[in-house]
Amino acid sequence: MRIAPANASRYQIPLIALVPFLLMTFGLAWGLFAIFILLPKQMVAIFGILSGQHPLFILAVWAPAIAAFITVISYAGIAGLWRYLSRLFLWHCPPAWCAFVWVGIPLLFYGGAALKGNLFTEPFPFSLYQSLILALATTSVIGPIEEFGWRGLALPLLQRRFAPIWAGLILGLIWGIWHLPAFLLSGTPQSTWSFPPFLIGSVAISIIITPLFNASHGSILLPFLVHFQLNNPLWPDAQPYDTLFFVAAAVLVIWINRKTMFRRGDIVTDVIPPSRRFTAS
């Protein structure tokens, strides 16, 4: 007996789907930001001052997810979309990865803040319990939603062609460059940051997430949680020094996972997990 996918070809997303996905992802986000850059007075007069909570900013941030949903539906229909979304419920991973997500990431930020010199100088950012809950809720539904596109669709497709180390590196470059317009607009969270350290950090984080993604059999939930931790308002502002710690963590992750990062062996390449049935061999 062997396990074979049922109707696998019907739900297969081809590698070429990366092209329309990226065109939609960059087109929607960069198009919205370009209008604000080229016509700032008119856009502010109509839509108000741009901020991290502005509806158009959120729409731009959600561009990878919107593009992923459109891509999946166009190739596999609503049934394929539901199966794709089932990856949101994959949560099993080695305990070491759980420790990294919940403990390791905060420590990287605290290390960066210590190097920056503001670890003990900045007050707790929330004076009311309600404001803290609101900030955490907002953080959970803005940035992490990107993962439906980046790790939900782009990474498994890239791993069809490249070993995990290169797939993670390529995706990190794409991910970082996609954020570039936000650095050119006042009012966005990135407007006070430096882009080069952010780009390097994006590549490092993408490389870190890649073996976690494969160890969890293609989970969207775990990259979602990593992204939430990266934006968690509880952690101190350590930019750009946190980049040094994330690069060091990426080097350590590569070394620990060196047997799997440089070969295309047991990796996730399916955007839509096939339902499996037993068939006679």
N, C-alpha and C positions, 0 to 999 in steps of 0.2 A: 504493500500500500504506500501511496505517497500523497502529500498534501499539495493540492493545486488550487490556484485562484479561480473563483467563480466569476465569469464575465470580466476577466482582468482587463482585456483590451478596451472594453467599453469605458472603463474608469481610468485609463492611463492618461496622464498629462505629459505630453512630449517635451523634450528639452527646448524646442523652439518656442515654447510658451513663455520662456524667460523674456523674450523680446517684447511682446505686447504688455507683459506684466511691468517691465521696467519703463516702457514708454508711458503707460498710464500712471505709474507711481511718480515718476519725475514730472510728467506733464501736469498732473493735478496740483502737486505741491509747489513746484517751481512756477507754474502759471499763476497761482494765487499770490505767491510772494512777489513775483515780477510786477504784478499790477500795483501792489503796495509800494514797490521800489520806484516804479516809473510814474505813478500817479498818486503820490502820498496824500496830498491835500484833498483830492477828490474822494479817495477811498476812506479817509478819516471822516470827512463830512458825511458820507453815506453810511458807513459801517461802524464808525467810532475808532478810538485809538487801539492799535493792535497790542495784545498781551497774551500771556500763556493760557488764559482762559477764554480768549476771543473765539467765537464759533468758527470763523474762517481759519484761525490758527489750528483749531482742533480738527477741522476738515482736512487741512493739509497734512497734519500728523497721521490721520487715519488713511491717507492715500495708499500705503502698502496693503492694508487690509482690504480696502475697497477694490483695489486692483486684483488682489488674490481671489476674492469672492467672484468677481466678474470672470476671471480666467477659469476658475474651477467650474462655474456654471456653464460657461460657453463650451467646455469640453465634455463635461460629465453630467450636466443637468442638476436639478435640485437633489436627486438621490445621491449623486456624487458629492455634493456640498455637505450633506448630512454626514456622510462617511468621512469626509475630510475633517469636519468639526469634531468627530469622535476622538480625534487625537488630542483634543483639549482635556480629555479625561484620563490620559496616560500620565501617571504620577510616580510609578515605581522607578527608582534609581538607586545606585549604591549609596550607603549612608554617608560616605565621604562627600558626595556631591550635595546632599542635604545640608551638611555642616557648612560647606562653602557658601551656599546660597544664603543661609540664615545667619551665619556667624562670620564667615570669611569676608564677604563683601563689605559689611560694616567696618571690619577691622582695616580693610584697605583704605576706606575713606578716612578713618581716624588716623591712620598712619600718614596719609597725605596732609591732613589738617595739622598734625604735629610738626611735619616738615615745613608747612606753610607758616606756622606760628600762631594759628588762631584756634587751637584746640580748646583752650580754656578761657579765651577772651570773648567769644561770641555768646550772648545769652540764649537760653532756650527759645526757639522761634515762635512758640505758641503760648499765649497766656490763658487761653480758655480750652477746656476739654473738647467743646463742640468744634472749635476751629481746627484742632488737631484731627478729629475724625473726618471733617470735611476735606482737609488737605490730603489725608490718606486715601479717601474715596476718590477724589479727583485724580490723584496720581495713578490709581489703579485702572482708570478707564481712559486715560489719554495716551501716554507713551507706550505702555505695554501692548496696546492694541496693534501696534506696528508688527508684532511678532507673527500675526496671521499671515503676513506677507513674507517677512525676511526668513524666519525659520519654518514657517508653515508651508511655503511654496519654493522660495528661491534656493534655500540650502539643499533640500533633497534633490532638486534638479541639477545643481552644480556638482553634487557628489556623484552623479552619473558619469561625469567627464573627468573629475579631478579627485585626487586623494583628499581626505578631510582637512589636512593642514592647508592645502592650496584653496580648497573650497571656502574654508573659513576666512582665509586672508582676502580672497577676491570679494567675498560678501562684505567683509569689514570695510574695505575701500569703498564699495558702492554705498554701503550704509552711512559711512562718514561723509562722503561727498554729497549725498542726498540732503544732509542737514545744512549745507553751506549757505543757502539764502537766509536762513534764520540768523546767521551771524552778521548779516548786512542790514538788519532791521532793528531799530530801537523798540523796546517793549517786549521782545521775545526773551525767554530764559537764556538763550545763547548769546545775546547781544553784548554782554560784558565779558565773554570768554575769549580765549585765543583759539583760533581754528586748528593750527598744526598739532598742538597737544591733543585736542579733541579727536582729530583724525587718527592719530597714532593710538589713542585709547580705544577708539572704535574697532580698529583692527585687532588689538589685543583682546578686547572683550569678545569679539566674534570668534576668535580662535579658541577662547576659553569655553564658550557655549557649545562649540561643535562637538567635542567628545561627550559632553553632557547630553546633547541632543541624541547622539547615537546610542549612548548607554541606556537612555530611556525609551528606545525604540521609536523615536520620532515624535516625542511629546511636544505639544505646543504650550502646554501649561507651564512646564519648568522654565523654558526661555521667557515666558510671560512673567514668571516670578523673579527671574534674574533682572529683567528690565525694570520691574517695579522697584527692586532693591537699588538699582542704579539711580532712580529718580526719587527715592524715599526722602521726604522732607525732614526726617529725623536726623539724617546723617549730616555732618558738618560740610561746609563748602570747602573742598580741598583742591579745586581746580586751579592751576594745571598740575599740581604736584601729585595728585592721585594717579595721573597717567604713569608715573614711574612705578607705582606699586602694581598697577594692572599689567604693565609690561612684564614685570618680574613674575607675577602670578601666571601670565601666559607662558613664559619660558618654563616654569615649573610644571604646568599642565602638559606642555608638549613633551617634556622629559618623562613624566610619569606615564603618559599614553603613547610613547614613541613607537610601540609595536603596532598600534592601530592608526596613528595619525598620518603615516606616510604610505599607507597602502589601501587599496579599495577592496577591503575584505568585508567584514561584518558591519556594514554601514546602511543607513536609511536612504533610499532613493525614491520611494513612493510618496507622492503627494497625497494620494487617496489610498488608504490601507485596503488591500483586497480582502473580501470575505473569503474564507478558505473552507474547502470541503475535502473529504477523503475520496480519492479515486483509485482505481486499480492500476498498478504499475505494469 
